[in-house]
Amino acid sequence: MPELPEVETTRRGIMPHIVGQTVDSVVVRNPKLRWPVPDNLPELLAGKVIESVSRRAKYLVIKVADGHLLIHLGMSGSLRMVSNNEPVKKHDHVDILFSNGSCLRYHDPRRFGAVLWSEAPVYEHKLIKQLGPEPLSDDFSGSLLYRLSRNKSQAVKTFIMDSHVVVGVGNIYASEALFKAGIRPEKPAGKISKARYERLADCIKTTLAKAIKQGGTTLRDFVGGDGKPGYFKQQLAVYGRAGKPCIRCQSPVTEIRLGNRSTFYCKKCQR
């Protein structure tokens, strides 16, 4: 599943190619995504100039004068810039064609993503307004994690993956950040000190920033806006390394299930 770094990589990849461009037409081949693509999307976008491309959590927000296009990549979605005569593949569901001959193409084999329209301020949208802070913003800190975690018995890994606490800390990056912070993923969130949460918040920030810089994580379904895979997988310390030696102590990396997700950690380095 594309996580925050993959979505941010996509945003940075497509933004220079579409901001300032005029939409010529929109082709919707299959409107049946997680939520239906609006029937009138072609009429809403035709002739509009793209003003900006931003991101909130894992939603891409494409702004025009009178509204916003919200795009979520779901579990297998991708956005790529192609020429308007690029052959269509089986799971190419939506094309936004521009007057300069380029095309922004939405591809999603599992169809669990979304292409939605909103005329209201984007931060008031029902899918966005209840989300927690961005992890790379000043609003996110160890003090916040400490305050929100008091009296919580849930595992710290599922706690930091809760989008109402902080957005964008997906399964891979949660495992990696907890390893860097030396915290066991199954430890109750309410039992962790403020000092350790300060360390964890810093590790979340550095882990995500590094992943963004390197283009996201190479997953089977993910490609960036240029169609190339990410490269952060080469740097993973624990995720997907069950049974392999820990990069710090050489003890075997352990895999468990938390919240129905694979979780990786080192029993010796994390406590």
Salt bridges, closest charged atoms under 4 A:
GLU8 OE2 - ARG11 NH2 2.83
GLU8 OE2 - ARG12 NE 2.77
GLU8 OE1 - ARG55 NE 2.84
GLU51 OE1 - LYS63 NZ 2.65
ASP66 OD2 - LYS48 NZ 2.91
ASP92 OD2 - ARG105 NH1 3.63
ASP92 OD1 - HIS107 ND1 2.66
ASP95 OD2 - ARG29 NH2 2.62
ASP95 OD1 - ARG105 NE 2.85
GLU134 OE1 - ARG55 NH1 2.75
GLU134 OE2 - ARG56 NH1 3.01
ASP162 OD1 - HIS164 ND1 3.21
GLU186 OE2 - ARG184 NH1 3.79
ASP221 OD2 - ARG110 NH2 3.25
ASP221 OD1 - ARG220 NE 3.67
